[in-house]
Amino acid sequence: MNLCIKCSEVITVCGITGFINYKKIISESDKNILFSMGETLNRRGPDEKDEYCSNSVGLAHRRLSVIDIKNGHQPMIKENNNNTYVICYNGELYNTKEIRNKLINLGYNFNGHSDTEVLLTAYIEWGSDCVKEFNGIFAFVIYNKLTDSLFFARDGGGVKPFFYYNNDFEFIFGSEIKALLKHPSVSSNVDKFGIAEIFLIGPGRTPGKTAFHDIKELKPGWCGTFSKSEGLNLWQYWKLKAYEHKDSLSDTIYTLRSLIYDSIKRQLVSDVPLCTFLSGGLDSSIISAVASEEFKITNRGRLNTYSVD
């Protein structure tokens, strides 16, 4: 089994990493560094691995194949209006079908049915506003070859990790800190703040921070760009809003049930076998019950479940 459901999310684990450096063109030495960075993420993506290098940028991906095994290869490249776009993406979009239909109506064609291609095409059409269309969990980087710049984003719940280092001319990123530490520009220095993070908060951390002085975390619901002319630019595109609860008990039950069923059903899209993890709590029991019911309705056979003794 390559995929399991735990609590309220499908665990889709891939690994992304890479860098851009405006003071140099990618050399063989840089390609070796990129490969070493990617190798630290092998356990996140055991099915496929590849790198993309051009001009000043290097992108690496380690894939756990879940949707569109044949056409979902990454880094994914797409040409449009004499420009080249390249994506490294970790996550899953739960409204892929809806976004895809919007883009088809706008005249776009697709080579496969992966959410990766849909996400990349959404950026081509809507630019940085594409994140407002997404319902899912994600961390991704898109390279725009014409502008020689990066756009990157992280999902609102912060399910998918994204760490980075930057200076005036260089941006380095990865799904895990150890990928960044393979790059010679990134040091493993720990200052007083980092010590406090480890002993006072660990294993948690202050949003946007890490224990290492040079390494930062992209906050949940934030995105950004890195370019030669403007450097690093970050902004928040989503945040949780609180409202007074005025619904009746019956309306609340109906709304909650609808949201739970919709959330679970959207996460049952896969080209590989699905299973659920039973932890003994109400959440995994509800998920398994809804998933099992959906399997029967769609004639997908019996749902496999696992638990740990």
C-alpha positions in Angstrom: 0.0 0.0 0.0 1.4 3.4 -1.0 -1.3 5.5 0.5 -3.2 5.7 3.8 -5.7 8.0 5.4 -5.0 9.2 8.9 -7.2 11.6 10.9 -8.6 14.1 8.3 -6.0 13.9 5.5 -4.6 11.6 2.9 -0.9 11.1 3.5 0.7 11.9 0.2 4.4 12.3 0.8 6.7 13.6 -1.9 9.9 15.6 -1.6 10.9 18.9 -3.3 14.1 20.8 -3.1 16.2 23.2 -5.2 17.8 26.6 -5.5 18.3 29.6 -7.7 21.5 31.7 -7.8 21.6 34.9 -9.9 25.4 35.2 -9.7 26.2 32.0 -11.6 25.1 29.6 -14.3 24.4 26.0 -13.1 27.6 24.0 -13.3 28.3 20.2 -13.0 29.3 20.9 -9.4 25.9 22.6 -8.8 24.1 19.6 -10.4 25.9 17.3 -8.0 24.9 19.4 -5.1 21.3 19.4 -6.3 21.4 15.6 -6.6 22.7 15.3 -3.0 20.0 17.5 -1.8 17.4 15.4 -3.5 18.9 12.2 -2.1 18.1 13.3 1.4 14.4 13.1 0.5 14.4 9.6 -1.0 12.3 8.1 1.8 9.6 10.7 0.9 9.5 9.6 -2.7 10.6 6.0 -3.4 8.9 5.7 -6.8 10.6 8.3 -9.0 13.4 10.8 -8.9 14.6 13.5 -11.3 16.2 17.0 -11.5 15.7 20.0 -13.7 18.5 22.5 -14.4 18.5 25.6 -16.6 20.3 29.0 -16.4 20.5 29.8 -12.7 18.0 27.4 -11.3 18.0 23.7 -10.2 14.9 21.8 -9.1 14.8 18.3 -7.7 11.8 16.0 -7.0 11.3 12.7 -5.2 7.9 11.1 -6.0 5.5 8.9 -4.3 3.3 8.0 -7.2 -0.4 8.3 -6.4 -2.3 10.0 -9.3 -1.6 9.6 -13.0 1.4 7.4 -12.6 2.5 7.7 -16.3 2.0 11.5 -16.8 2.6 12.9 -13.4 6.4 12.9 -13.6 8.2 15.8 -12.0 9.8 18.3 -12.3 7.0 18.9 -14.7 7.5 21.2 -17.7 4.8 23.0 -19.6 5.1 25.4 -22.6 2.7 28.3 -23.1 2.9 31.4 -25.3 6.7 31.0 -26.0 7.4 30.6 -22.3 8.5 27.6 -20.2 7.1 26.8 -16.7 8.5 24.1 -14.4 7.0 22.9 -11.2 8.1 20.9 -8.2 5.1 20.0 -6.1 4.3 18.0 -3.0 0.7 17.5 -2.1 -2.8 16.9 -3.4 -5.6 19.1 -4.8 -9.1 17.9 -3.8 -10.8 20.1 -6.3 -8.7 19.1 -9.3 -11.7 18.2 -11.4 -13.4 21.6 -10.9 -10.2 23.6 -11.7 -9.4 21.4 -14.7 -12.9 22.0 -16.2 -12.5 25.8 -15.7 -9.2 25.7 -17.5 -10.5 23.5 -20.4 -13.3 26.1 -20.8 -10.6 28.7 -21.1 -9.0 26.8 -23.9 -6.2 24.8 -22.2 -5.3 21.2 -23.1 -3.9 18.5 -20.8 -1.5 15.7 -21.4 -2.8 13.6 -18.4 -5.1 13.8 -15.4 -2.6 14.6 -12.6 -3.3 17.4 -10.2 0.3 18.5 -10.8 -0.5 19.6 -14.4 -3.7 21.2 -13.2 -1.9 23.2 -10.6 0.8 24.3 -13.0 -1.7 25.3 -15.6 -3.7 27.2 -13.0 -0.6 29.3 -12.3 -0.1 29.9 -16.1 -3.6 31.3 -16.3 -4.0 33.1 -13.0 -0.5 33.8 -11.8 -0.1 34.1 -8.0 -3.9 34.3 -7.6 -4.0 30.6 -8.5 -3.7 29.8 -4.8 -7.1 31.2 -4.2 -8.6 28.4 -6.4 -7.0 25.5 -4.5 -8.7 23.2 -2.0 -6.0 20.8 -0.8 -2.7 20.3 0.9 0.5 21.5 -0.9 3.9 23.0 -1.0 5.3 23.9 -4.4 7.7 26.0 -6.4 7.2 27.1 -10.0 10.0 28.4 -12.2 9.1 31.0 -14.8 11.9 30.8 -17.4 11.0 34.0 -19.2 11.3 36.1 -16.0 13.9 33.8 -14.5 11.9 33.9 -11.2 10.3 31.6 -8.7 6.8 31.5 -7.3 6.1 29.3 -4.2 3.3 28.6 -1.8 2.2 26.5 1.1 -1.3 25.3 2.0 -3.4 27.2 4.6 -3.3 24.4 7.2 0.4 24.0 6.9 0.1 20.3 6.3 3.0 20.2 3.8 6.4 21.5 4.9 8.4 24.2 3.2 11.8 25.5 4.5 14.0 28.0 2.9 17.2 30.1 3.0 17.8 33.3 1.1 20.2 36.2 0.6 20.2 39.0 -1.9 20.9 36.8 -4.9 20.2 33.2 -3.8 17.1 31.2 -2.7 17.3 27.6 -1.5 14.3 25.5 -0.5 13.3 22.0 0.6 10.6 19.8 2.2 13.0 19.0 5.0 15.8 21.0 6.6 18.4 18.3 5.9 18.0 18.9 2.2 19.0 22.6 2.7 22.0 21.6 4.8 23.5 19.7 1.9 24.0 23.1 0.1 27.3 24.8 0.9 25.6 28.2 1.3 23.5 27.0 4.2 25.1 26.6 7.7 23.9 24.6 10.6 24.6 27.4 13.1 22.2 27.4 16.1 21.9 30.7 18.1 20.2 31.6 21.4 16.8 31.7 19.7 17.4 28.2 18.2 18.4 26.8 21.6 15.2 28.3 23.1 13.2 26.7 20.3 14.6 23.3 21.0 14.3 23.3 24.8 11.3 25.4 25.4 9.0 24.7 22.5 10.3 21.5 20.8 9.1 19.4 19.1 7.0 22.4 18.0 8.4 25.7 16.8 7.6 29.4 16.4 5.7 29.8 13.1 8.2 30.9 10.4 11.2 29.9 12.5 13.5 26.9 12.9 16.3 26.0 15.3 18.9 27.0 12.7 19.9 30.6 12.3 20.0 30.7 8.5 16.9 28.5 7.8 13.3 29.8 7.9 9.9 28.2 7.4 7.3 29.5 5.0 4.2 30.0 7.2 0.9 28.2 6.4 -1.3 30.2 4.1 1.7 32.2 2.7 3.2 32.4 -0.7 6.0 34.4 -2.3 8.3 35.2 -5.2 12.0 35.4 -5.6 13.4 37.4 -8.5 16.7 39.1 -9.6 15.1 42.6 -9.6 13.0 42.4 -6.4 14.6 39.7 -4.3 12.3 37.9 -1.8 8.7 39.0 -1.5 6.3 37.2 0.8 2.6 37.7 1.5 -0.3 35.9 3.3 -3.0 34.8 0.9 -5.3 32.9 3.4 -6.1 33.0 7.1 -8.7 31.4 9.3 -11.6 33.7 10.1 -13.9 33.4 13.2 -17.6 34.2 13.1 -20.4 34.1 15.7 -22.1 30.7 15.5 -25.9 31.4 14.9 -27.0 28.1 13.4 -29.6 25.9 15.1 -28.6 22.4 16.3 -30.1 20.7 13.3 -28.5 23.0 10.9 -25.1 22.6 12.6 -25.4 18.8 12.4 -26.4 19.0 8.7 -23.5 21.3 7.9 -20.9 19.4 9.8 -22.0 16.1 8.3 -21.9 17.6 4.8 -18.4 19.0 5.3 -17.1 15.7 6.8 -18.5 13.6 4.0 -17.3 16.0 1.2 -13.8 16.2 2.7 -13.4 12.4 3.0 -14.8 11.6 -0.5 -12.6 14.2 -2.2 -9.6 12.4 -0.6 -10.5 9.0 -2.0 -9.3 9.9 -5.6 -6.2 7.7 -6.3 -4.7 5.5 -9.0 -3.1 3.2 -6.3 -4.8 1.2 -3.6 -6.2 3.1 -0.6 -6.4 2.0 3.0 -7.3 3.6 6.3 -5.3 3.7 9.6 -7.4 2.8 12.6 -5.9 4.6 15.7 -8.7 3.7 18.0 -10.3 7.2 18.1 -13.5 8.6 16.7 -11.8 10.5 13.8 -10.3 7.4 12.2 -13.5 5.4 12.8 -15.6 8.1 11.1 -13.2 8.3 8.1 -13.2 4.5 7.7 -17.0 4.3 7.9 -17.5 7.0 5.3 -14.8 5.6 3.0 -16.1 2.1 3.3 -19.6 3.3 2.4 -18.2 5.2 -0.6 -16.3 2.1 -1.7 -19.6 0.1 -1.8 -21.5 2.8 -3.7 -18.7 3.1 -6.3 -18.1 -0.7 -6.5 -14.4 -0.4 -5.4 -14.4 -3.5 -3.4 -13.6 -3.8 0.3 -11.7 -1.1 2.2 -8.5 -2.4 3.8 -7.7 -1.1 7.3 -4.6 -1.2 9.4 -3.8 -0.7 13.0 -0.7 -0.9 15.1 -0.4 -3.2 18.1 
